[in-house]
Amino acid sequence: MATFWPPSSSSNYPSILLYLQSYPSLFFLLFLITSATSLTVASLVNPHSFISPRIPYSDHCNHIVPESPIDPSPSAVFSRASLAFDVSFFSGGDSFFSRYQSQNGDVKSARFRPMSIRKTLGDGKIYKVEAKLTLQISKTSAFSSYYGGDFGQKKLQVTQIDGRSSWGGASFDFSGFWSESTGQVCMVGSTQVLSVEGTDLKSFDARVVLNYSNESNIYGSLVKGVLESVNSQSDFKTISILGARNTPLNYEYKLLEQSKSDCGVNSGESLSLENVLGGMCKVFEGKSNVFGLMYRTDCGINHSCSPFVSDVEYTPGFMSLLSFLCDGERMRMLLSFSNISSYSRLFPFDPRASLVAEGTWDVERNRFCGVACRILNFSESLSNAVVDDCSLRLSLRFPAILSIKSLAPVVGELWSIKKESDPSNFRRIEFSSLNDPLWRFPSLRYEYTESERVGKLCEAGKRRPKSKGNHYPDAQTSDMRFVMSVKYSGEGNVLRSARASPYFVGDRLYRDLLVRGQGVGLTGIPMNVNSVTKSFTNITYRIRFLNPHSESRGDIYAEGTYDRDTGELCMVGCQSVRLKSTVEMRNKTLDCSLAIKIKFSPIDSRSDDRLKGTIESAREKTDPLYVGRMEVLSRSIYVHQAKESVWRMDMEVAMVLISNTLSCIFLGMQLYHMKKHQEALPFISIAMLILLTLGHIIPLLLNFEELFKSSQNQQSLFFENDRWLEAKEIVVRIVTLIAFLLECRLLQLAWTARKTEDHHHREEVWNAEKKVSYVCLPLYITGGLIAWLVNHNRTPKRIVFIRKPHARNLLYRPVNLKRSFQRPPLWKDLKSYGGLMLDAFLLPQILFNGFSNSDLKPLAASFYGGNSFVRLLPHAYDLYRSRSYGKSLDWSFIYANHKMDYYSTAWDIIILCIGFLFVFLIFLQQTFGGRCFIPKRFRENVGYEKVVELQQAGCNLYSFCGRQFEASE
């Protein structure tokens, strides 16, 4: 019995290699498995392990905090959070960031994370500390946004909202001691840094000294420290650190009484904490809350508007709020002001533009009342910074009623209680939240203030005839949100992508309707929707632009009516606009003259377009707020289409698996047929077998390439969150690999059989194979050139690339708009052409049978008929699928993938006809001979040639017999 693997031995590696070389397919299989395994193991390695310092503590820190032996008892472990800080600012350290080009607005941040804090022996309250210190710079990339606000007497500060991507800096592993009595921490450690050339890593040893205040209140919120090199010959410049302590132990609120004495003016009805999901703490804790600042129109005219005292008037546009401590109704927080808004994990902290605040919730007035303090004395050295001047007051509230001009769920004020003559006094600043979700406020109500204008602009009050036989989306379902492309007709046909989603449907939160189960296509629950008629529903939208081309205009907030009987959505929209004539181009105003008309397609429509519409301005063209006509188009899919697509994709994966399994079965039956008909082995076309083998190995190689791509960029994965679909794809690849191995075996047997044939038959067979190559190779090359010429001469056009969703349950797809002129890649056309060659895989065998005039049966009927069925079935399925799904869903096609073959109504019919014709020809050749379909006169010539050969053989035999007879005499 043959063994699969040589006997195991530590010295048997050469024999193993020789064994693998003799079976290249097995080597390829092992290569796939080991590569995938190595990727998995590498992903499990922990990159954040702690490294002990290489330098002695006593030489650099013993005079600051004396070294003490560690208490070994389990109770010696101390809270690690007592020393941690995540928000900080640092200056210096140019050697670490020499390869980084700093930009205006970049955030420098240091993060200190204790890994272990343990008590030491003795009564000195000294603790052993192991920690990581990370220096980071957050780089900016711009995008724009709009936030609502009351624009009665105010204008909105103009700035650019920037998204941030953190840029890794240096990370130190420190070990040292902390004295609780003095508040000092001294630690030594090291890190690896890139050289100035950026070619190699250098080890860098350093010492960090941190000073913590013994006051556990707002005045002890700061942490000051220095990071310096322990090598006197190093060119490293000392880094100064100023951080905001996360959670001091036993924190004491000292300014609550002052906060309640002055808590702003009553400017509207507010929600109580009972109407906020999770209370006040859930709204603010764990993330940076960003607010847009609104200044009065007289700012800068004999009135200071900045909350900071400086030689230059600084009026920031955004405020970030970070809650450090929240216990029910009390909160300690940090306020950071800037002209960029960050949604990253790095909180922008700069002592020149930051406030430390604390306060409590006022139950009677339903608002948070706080006191804010400035950070002073930091200009000469960060180590001198203190929290002082607590003359600022802060209020926060949750409005109970929203409108199109004020859609922020959290609003507030900041002001000074000092006299107007005081230089540190400033005009009252109002702010509104940008990123707080509305679902935390289920009791919110919306006031439709533009009903009259909606009626005039959109004629919402006139009843339109109901479309017969068509059904349109329900206003309370997920079908009402969509992604669309916006084309500006008056600005050079500029394309933008936007996401539109309802905020309110009637007087109910749209998200609340979805969460309660009304977003799955049901008719909805009874609600007061303030309908104009029975089919009309009031609705509020936000249209957020994903790739703005201009900083002058922001997002659109709109309200209007939706008619379910006709699928028409008609709204009035408001958009923030920056006028070019304003001073320093700082202020924005609100343009509420936009008329938005959108027509939904029926939910059972097979059109690729889900909706079409326009956005137009009601102003005159000479008006500075006029904006040109915008045409909107969406190819998002409805909910039921998404569900059907998920079911169809599951079915298509199963069909791919079944097809590959059938291919394996048919190959096995062909191997069995060859075993029974050894004499027919040389008459199998080698060209056909090579074509089939390549048809299975190329998809495997492409999938293997995607494996490496996915490890580098997880966003490029198709349905990357669907582990079940990924598992089925792995099974498909395994079955494809098995089919490839069987075809290799088939090719090996056919090749070996030709070598063992006698010289005369071997020459005839190879001559026939050469003739097949002379016909097929020029034919294939000509087809490839035609595909290249078609691709090259195809007229480039402006196209929209649609990004794939990252999860199967995503109900609508985001789009990427490509503004440049492009043509489809050549590789895509060549892959489709390769699929056409595989569809006609029987062509080489038909030619071979004709040239060799064989009347044997080298191919089993199950092989040529079954594999033809496997190749032709996708085209028959595509004919059916094209009647049920539009072209907008071709990105989701797994079986009969349009990227792997020619698929259209014409191509499907042509390929089906050719496939059936080839199967019929093979059947005729194996039944009546290889040239049975050749015209009669050619077959007569062939017969004459056979007679001549027989006569010549007879003469030769007669001559031989005569010579033998004479010799015998």
N, C-alpha and C positions, 0 to 999 in steps of 0.2 A: 504493500500500500504506500502510495507516495506521501511524503511529508510536506506540509505547507511551508515550514520554516526550518532552517538548519539548526542543529543542536546548539543550545545556548552555551557560550564560552566567552570568557573575557578576552581571549586572544583570537577570536574568530571574526573580527571586524572585516578583514579583506574578503573572506568568503561571503559575508553578508552583502558587501558592496557589489561583488560579482553577481550575486543572486538577484539583487535589485536591478542591476544593469540588464540582466537577461529578461526581466519583466518590467519594462518602463511604465506600463499602466499601473502596476502595483506601487511603483515608486511615486507616481503622481498622486495616487490616492493617499499614501502616507504623508506626502508633502502637504496636501490640503488639510489633513487632520491635525498634524503637528503645528502648522502655521496658525490655524484657528485656535488651537489650545494655547499657544504661546501668547496670542492676543488677549485671551481671557485671563490667563494668569497675570500678565503684565498689568491689566486693569485693576487687579486686586491688591497690588502693592501699595502700601501706605506711604505717601510722600512726605508726611508730616511727623516723622519720628524725631524724638529729641536726641540731640548730640551733646555729650558732656563737654565742657570747656577744656582747652588744652593748656591754659595758663593758670597759675596758682592764684587763689583768691587773696591770700594773705599779703601778697606783694602790692596789691592795688586798691584793696577795699578795707583792710582790717582796721585802719585808722578811722573809718567812717562808721561802720557797723562791725563790731568784733565777731570773729568766727566762733561758733559754739557747736558742741556736739548735739546731734539730733535725738529727740526723745523717741525711742522705738515703740512706745505703746500705741495701740490703735486709736486712742482718743486724741492723739497729738495732731491729727489731720485738721486743718483750718480751712475756712471757706475761701475758695479761689476767687470768687467774685468781688471780694473786698478790695483787691488791688487792681482789677482789670479796668481798662478803658479802651473803647473802640473809636471814639471821636477825639481827634487831636489835630494839632498843627505843628509843623516843624520847619525850621529854616537851616540852611547849610546843606552839607552832604553832597557837594557838587561832584565828588569823585565817584559816587554811586550812580549818578544820573548823567554822566558825561556823554553817553551815547544817545540820550533822549533830548529832543529839542522841545523846550518848554514853550507853551502857548498861553496866551492870556485867558484866564478863567480856569486853568488846570488846578485841581485840588490836591494839595500835599497832605498826606495823612499818615499818622503812626498808630499802630495797634499793638497793645500790650496784653498778652493772654497768659496768665499764670497756669502752668501745667500741674504744679504741686506746691502746697504751702503746709509746712509741718512745724510744730513747736520744737524748741530746743530745750535742753536741760538748764536749769537755773531760774532765777527770778527776774531776769532782765527783759522779759517780754520780747524775745528775739525769735524770729521764725526763719526757717530754711525755705528758700523760694527757688523754683525752677520755672522759667517762663520763656516765651517767644516774643520778640519785638520785630514787627514788620513795618518797613517804610514803603509807602505806595504813592504813586501819582495817578490820578484819574484823568484820562484824556477825553476830550469832548468831541462830539459829532452832532451836527445841528439838525433839528426838525422843528416845526412850528406848531403852535396850538392856539386855542382861543378859550377864554374863560368868561363866564357871564358875570355881570354886575349891574348895579343900578347906576345908570348914566344920567341921572337927572341933573346934577350940578357937578359931576366929576368926569374926568377922562382917565383912560386906562394907560398905565405906564407901558411903553413899548420896549420889549426885549426879545431875545431869541431863546426859546426853550431848547436845551441841549440834552441829548442822551449821552450817557457816559459809559465808557468801557474801561475797566480798571487795567492799569499797566503795572505789571509786577516789578517791585524793586528788590531791596535787600531784606533778608529775614535772618535774624540772629537767634541763636540758642544761648540763653543766659542762665547762670546759676549764681546764687548769692544769698544775702540775708537781709531781713527787714526788721527794723526796730520800731515796735509799736509806740514806744514812749516818745521818740523823736520824730517819727513819721518818715524816716529816711530808708531808702532801699539802695543797696549797692550790689552790683552784679557784674560778673565777667563772662565773656563768651566770644564766639567767633562766627564767621560766615564765609561763604565763597562768593567772590565778586569777579566779574569779567574785567579783563585788562582794558586799557584805553584803546588798544587796537581791536579788541573784541574777539581775539583768537583763542585765549586760554583763560582758565580760572585761577584766581589767586586767593590764598587764605588771608583773612583779615581778622585780627584780634582787637577787641574793644572792651570798654567799660561803660556801664550806664549807671547814672546816679539819679534817682527819682525822689522828690520831696512831696509827701502827702500831708495835708493839713490835719491837725487833731480836732478841728471843728467839724462836726457832723451835721452841717446845715448848709444853706445856700452860699455862705461866705467861704466854705471849705470845699467848693465844688471843683477847684482846679488842681491839676497835677503838673508840677514843673520838674524838668529834668534836662540832663545833658548826656549826649553820647559822644565819646571821645576815644581816640586810638591809644593803645598802650605802648605802641612803638614810636619812639621819639623821632625816628628817621622817616616816618610816613608823612606824605603830603596831604593826608586826610584832614579836612577842616571840621571842627567840632559842630555837632548838630544840637540845636536847642529845641526842646520839645515842650509844648503846652497842651495838656489834654483836659478833657472833661470827664471826671470820675463817674463810672457807671452807677454804682449803688453804694454810697458810704453806709457803714454799719450804723443802725439805730438813728436813721436820718430824722432830723427835727425841723418841722415847718415853723419858721419864725415870723413870716410876714403875712399870715392869713388875715389877721385883723385889719391890716392896712389895705389889703386887697378888697375887702368887703365894703370899706368906707366909700369907695368911688368905683363904680362898675359900669360906666358908660350910660348912654341914653337908651330909652326904650324905642326901638325902631321897627317893631313888628312882632307878631305872634311867634313864639318859639316853642319847640318841643321840650317836654320834660325827659329826664333820663329813663323813665319807665317806658318811653316810646322809642328808645334807641336799643337795638339788639346788642346785648353784651355790655351796655352801659358806655360811659365816656371812655373808659380805659381801652376797650376794644377798638374804638375809633382811632385812637392816637398811638397806642403802644406797638412796638415791634417794627415800625417802619417810619420812613421820613414822609411827613405830610407837607405838601407844597401848596402855597397860597400865592395868588396874584395880588399885588398891592395896587391900590387905587388912591390917587392923590387929587386934591381939589384943583380947580383951574387956576387959582391964584398962587400956586406953589412957585417959589422962586422970585416972586414979586414982593419984596420987602417982608417975606415970610420964609422961615426955614422949614424944609419938608423932611430933612434927614433926621433919623433918630440917633445919629452919631455925631459927635463933636469933632470937627476936623477943619483944616484950612480950606479944603475944597469941598463944595457942596456935593454930597453923594446921595443920590436918590435911587436906591435899588428898585428893581421891578418885581422881585420874588422874595418870599420868605419861606424857609424850610423849618418845620417844627419837629423835634425829636423828643419823645417822652422817655425819660430815664426811669421814673418811678411813678406809679399810679396805684392808688389803693381806694377804689370806690369813687369818692368825690374829691379827693386831693391829688394833685399832680405836680411833679417836678420836671422841668423840661428845658431844652436849649433851643434858642431861636437863631437862625443864621440867615443873613440877608445877602443877596447877590443879584447880578443881572443875568444869570443863567439858572435854569431850574434843573436839578438833578433828581433822577428817579433811580439812581444806582445805590449800591450798598454803602458807598463812601459818602458820609455826611459832610457837606462843605462847612468846615469850621475855620474861621479866621477871627482872631481877637479884635480886629479893627471893625468887623461887621457882625458881631455876635452878641446875644444877650442871654443871660441866665435868668430863668423865671420859675416861679412857683405860685400856686393858688388853689382855690377850692370852688366847688359848685355852689351857686346860690339857688336854693330850691324855690324861693319866692319869685325871683326874676327869671328863672330857667336859663341861666347862663353861667359860664365859668368866669370867675373874677380872679385876676392874677396881678402880681407885681414882677416887673422885669428890672434887672440890674445890668449896668454896663461893666465891661472889663477894661480896667485902666492900668496905667503905669507899665505898659509893655513896650513902649517905643524904643527905649534904650536896650532893654534886655527882657526876654520872656520870663526869666526867673523872678522878675519884680512884679509880674502881673497879679492883680488882685480884683476881686469882685466888689464893686462899690457903686455909689450913685443909684440907689433903688428908687428913683423918682418917676419911673415909667409905669404906666398901668396898661393892663391887657384884659380884653374880654373876648369870649368865644360863645357862640350860640348856634343852635340848630333850627333854622327857619321852618315853620310849620307849613308855609305856603310858598311854592315856587312859581315862577313865571318865565316867559321866554327871555326876558332881560335879566333874570337872576335865577340861575339854575344850580347854584352852588349849595350843597347840603350843609356846609359849615362856613360861617362868616364871623367876622370879628373886627375889633378896633384896637389901635395902639396909639397912646397919647402920653403927654407929659403933664405932670401936675404943677410944674414950676410956672412962674410968672412969665408973661409974654416978653418982658424985657430981658429975661435970662437968656444968655447965649445958647444954653443947652435945650431950650424949649423948641418945639416944632409943631407944625400943623397936624391935626388929627389924621391918621392914616387908617383907611379901611381895607380889608382884605377878604378874599373869598377862596375857598379850596378849589384845587384843580383835579385831584386824583382820589377823592373820597367816594366810595361806591354808594349809590342811592339805596341799595337793598338793606343797608343797616338802619334805615329810617322808614319802616313800613307804614307809619302814620302820615307820611308826607301827602300833601294835597297839591294839585296843580290848578292854577287859575288861567283860563284861556282868555287872554286880554286882546287878542287880535281877531275875534270872531267877525266883526264888522268888515275888516279889511279882507279877510278870507272870502267872505260872501261877495265882495265887489270884484276882487281880482280873479277868483276862480269860479264864480257863479255856483257856489256850493249849494245854494238853496233851491236850484232848479233840478227837478227830478229827471234823470235820464232813463231812457228805456233799458230794461234789463236784457243783457246778452243771452240769447236763447241757447240752451244746451251747454253753456260754459260755466264753470265753477272757478271762483277766484279765492285767494288765501283769506283765512279768517284773521281779523285784526289782533286776536289774542294768541296767535301761534308764532312759532319760530320762523315761519315763512316771511314775516314782515321785516326781518333784518337781512341785509345783503351787502355784498361788495360790488362796487361798480367802477367803471372808468369814466372820466369826465373829460370832454373835449372842448377846449376854448376856441370857438370859431373866430373870435376877434383878435387872438394873440398868436397867430402863426400856427393854428391847429395844435396847440400844446395839449399833451395828454397828461392826466393825473389819475391816480387811483384813490378811492375813498371808501370808507366803511360807514354804512348807514344803519342805525339801530334805534328803535323806539325807546323813549324814556317813560312816557305815560300813554296808556290807552284809556280814554275817558278820564276818570279820576283815580285809576288804579296804576300802580307801578307795573311796568311791562315785565320786569324780571320776576316780580312777585307772582304774576299770572303764570309764568313758565315754571317756577319752582313748585307751584301748587298743582301742577299737572295739566295746565291749560295750554301748554305749548306743543302738544303732540297732534294737533289737527282736530281737536274736539270743538264743539260749538261754543264752549265757554260757560262760565257761571253767570248767574244774574248779577247785573251791576248797573249802576247809574252812569251811563256813558254820555249823558247830555247830547243825545243824538238829535241831528236836525230832522231826519226822518228815520224810519225803522232800519234802513240799511246803512245809513251814514253813521260813522263813529269818529269822534274827536280823537286826535292822536298827536303826539309830540315826538320829534326826531332830533337826533344829533348826527350830522354828517361830518365825519372826521377825515381829513385828507392825510393820506399815508406818505405821499412824496410831494410836498408843496414846492412849486417852482418860484414862488414869490413870497417875500417876507411881509408884504403889505396887507395880505388878507389871511385870516385865520379860518377856523372851522365854522360851520353853519349850524345854528340851532333853529328849528322850525316847528310850527304848529299849524294844524289844519284839519281836514276831514278825509276820511277814506270810505269809499263806496264799495262794499263787497259785491254788489250785484254787477258792477261794471269793471271792477278792478282798478279804479282811478283813485290816485292819491294826489290831493291838491293842498298846498301849504303856503304859508308866508314865512320867509326865513330872515334871520338876523345874522350878520357876519361882522366881525371886528375888522376895521379898515384903518390903515395908517395913511394919513394924508401927507403928501410930499411937501406941502406948504407949511407944516407945523414946525415950531421952533425945535432945532436939533433933531427933528424927525423922531420925537420921543413919544408922542401921545397918539392913542388910537381912539376912534369913535365907532359907533355902532350903526351899521346900515341895515335897516329892517324893511327894505323895499324889494326884497327878492321874492319872486313868484315861482314856485316849484310845482311842476306838473309831471306826474309819473304814471305810466300805464303798465300794470302787471299783465303778464300773459296768463292764460288759464292754467290751473294746476295740472290738468291732464294734457297740456300741449306738448308736442314733440319738438317745438322750436328750440334752437340753441340760445335764443335771447330770452332771459327771464323777464326783463322789463326794459322799457325805453322811456325817455322823458327829457325835459328841458328845465333849465334854471335861468331865469331872465330877470333883469332889473327893470323896475317900473319907472326909473328916473330917466331924464333926458340925457342924450349922449354928451351934452356939454357940462353936465353935472360932474363935479370931481369924484363923487361916490359911484358913478355909473360903472358897471361891469358888463362886459360883452356876454352874449348868449353862450350858454354852456349846454352841450348835449350829453346826456348820461345814458349808459348802457351797462347792463349787468348780465353775466352768464352764470351767476350763482344758481345752485340747484335747490329745489323745494325739499321739504322734509321727507315726503314719501319717496322722492327720487333718491335721496340719500340712503333711505332704508332699503329700497330696491337695489341700489348699487352695491350695498354691503352684502346683501343676499346673493346678488349676481357674482360678485367677486369671490365669495366663498365657493359658489358653484364652479366658477371658472378655474380656480385653483384645483378643485377636485377633478375637473375635466383634463387639466394638464397632467395631473398625476395618473389618471386612468390612461391617457394617451401614451405616456412614457412607459407605463406598465405593459400596455398592449404591445408596444414596440419591443420590449424585452421578451414577451411571450412569442411574438412572431419570429424574432431572431433565434430563440431557442428551438422553435419548430423548424427553422431553416437549417440549423446545425444538425438536428435529428435527420432531416431529409438528406443532407450531405453525407451523413454516416451510412445511410441506406443506399445511396447512389454515388459511390466513389468515382465511377467513371465520368460523372458529369461535373466534377469539381473544377477541372481546368477551364470549363466553358462559362464560368461566372465572370462577368466583366470586372476587372480590377478598378477601372475608372468609376464605376457605379459604387463599389464598396468604399473607395476613398472619399467620394462625395458624401455618402451617408455618414462616414466616420467624422468628417469635418463638420457636418451639420450638428453633431452632438457635442464635439469638443469645444467649438467656438462659444456656445452659450455658457459652458462651464467656465471658460477663461474669462468671459465678460462678468459673470457673477463673482468670480474670484477677485477681479479688479475692483468691483463694487465693495467687496468686503474690506479692502484696504482703504478705499475712499471713505466708507462709513466710519471707520475708526478715527479718521481725522476730522470729519465734519458730520456730526450726528444730524444736522439739519437737512442733509440731502437724502436721508433715508425715506423710503416710501412707507407711510403708515408705521413710523418707527415705534409708536407706543402700543402696537398691536402684536403682542408676543405670540398669540395663537396663529396669526397669519405668517409670522416669521418662522414658526415651527413647521408649518405646512410647506413653506418655500424650501426649507432645509430638506424635507422628505423628497420634494420634487427633484432637488439637485442630486440626492443620493440615487434615486431611480435613474436619472439621466446618466449618472456616472456608470451605473450597472449596464445600461444600454451601450454606452461607449466601449466598455470592456468586452462585451459580447461581439460588437462589430469588429474590434481589433482581433478577436479570436477568429472570426469569420474571414477576415482579410488574410490572417496568417495561414489558415488552412488552404485558401484558394491559391495563395502565392506558392506554398510548398507543393501543392499538387501539380502545378505547372513545371516545377523543377524536376519532378520525378517522372514526367512523361518521356516517351521515347523521342528521339531527335526530330523525326519527321512531324509528328503531331505537335510537339512543342514549338517548332518553327511556324506552323500554320496558325496556332493559337496566338502567338505573339505578333504575327503579321496582322491578324484581325484586330488585336488590341491597338496596334499602331495606327491602323486606319480609323479606329474609333477616336483616338486622340487627335488625328488630323482633322476630323470633322468637329469634335466637341470643343477643343481648345479655341480655334478661331471663332466658333459660335459664341462661347462664353465670353471671350475677350471683346468681341463686337458688341454683345449685349452690355458689358460693363462700360464700354466707351459711350454707347448710346445713353446709359444712365448718367454718366458724367456730363455729357453734352446737354442733356435735359436740365440737370442741376445748374450747370454753368450759365445756360441761356435763359433760365427762369427769371422772370422780372422781379427784382427785389421789391418788397412792399413793407409798409409799416405794419408791424404785427404786435400782438399782445401776448406775452408769455404768461401762462397761468401756473402759479406755483402749486405743487402738490400739498395736500393737507398733511399734518403731522399726526393725526389720529383719525381713526375710522369714524368716530362719533362726531366729527366736526361737520356741522350742518351747512356751512357755506365756506367757499374757498377764497383765500386772499389772492390778489393778483399782483404781478409785477409788470409794470408797463415799460416796454423797451422803446425808447424814443428814436433810436437810429434805424436806418434802412438796413435790413438784413435779409438773407436768403436762407432756406433750410440747409443744414450742414450736409456735405457730400457723404459723410459716413452713414448718415441715416438712409440715403438713397441706395448706397451700396449694400447695406444690411437687408433692405427690402428686396434688392436684386438677388442676393444670396438665398433668400427664402423662396424666390421663384425657381431658382436652380434646383433646390431640394424638392419642390413640388413636382418637377419633371425628372426625378432621380432614375426613372426607368429608361430614359433616352439612351444612355450608353449601352445598356443591355440589349435594347432593340437593335441598335446599330451593330453590336458585336454578333448577335445571332444572324443578322443578315450577311455580314462579311464572312463569317465562319461556316454559314449554311448548316448549322447544327440542328439536328432533329431530336436532341436529348432534352431532358427536363432539369436544367441546373437549379431552377428556382422553384421552391414550394409555392403552391397556390396561396397558402396562408401568408407567405412572406410578401410576394408582390401585390397581392390583393389587399392584405391587411395593412401594410405600410402605406399603400396608396389611400386607403380609407382614413388612416390617421392623419395624412397630410391634407386630404381634401375636406375632411369634416370641419376644420376651422373656417373654411370659406363658405360652406353651407350655413354654419352657425352665424357668420358675419352677415349673411343676407337676412337672416331672421332678426339679428340684433339691431341692424340698421333701421328696422321698422319700429323699434321700441325705444331706442336711445339716440340722442343727438350727438353731433360731433364734439360738443363741449365736454363729453365724458370720455373721450378717447384716451385721456391720461390714466383712466382706471381700468382699461382693458388688459386683462392678464392672459386669457385664452384668446387666440386670434389677435395677437398684439399687432397693431398697425405699424409698429416700428421694425417688425421682423419679417414682413412680407408685403406684397401688393394686395391691398384690400380696398375694394370699391365694388359697386354693383357690376360694372363691366368686367373688371378683373376677376371677380369671384366666378362669374359665369364662364369666362374663357378658361380659367384654370380648372374648373370642374369638368368641362368638356374634354380638355386635353388629358386630364388624369384618367378619365374613363376610357378614352381612346387608347392610351398607352397600356392600360391593363388588358384591354381586348386584344391588342396586337401581340402582347407577350403570350396570351392564351393561344392565339392562332399559331405563333411560331413554335411553341412547345408541343403543339398537337399535330401540325401539318408540315413543320420545317421552318427554318429560319428565313427562307425566301418565298414563303407561300403567298405573300401579298405582292410580290414583284410581277410585273407584266409577263405574259406568256413567252414572248420571244426571248426575253432575258433568261427565263427558266429553261428554254430549249437550248440555248447556248451552254448553259450550265450542264444540262444533260449530255450534250455533245462532248463537252470536255470530259465528263465522267466516262463516256464510251471510249474515247480516245485513250484515256488512262487505262481502262480495262484491256483494250486491244494491245496496248504497249506492254502491259503486264503479262498478257497471254503469250506474246511473241518472245518476251524474255524467258518465260517458263519453257517454251518449246525449244529455244536455242540451248537452254541449260540441259534439258532432257536429252537433246541430240548429242551434245558433247559427252554427257555421261554414258550414253549408249556406245559411242565410238570408243570411248576409253575402256569400256568393259570388254569390247571385242579384242 
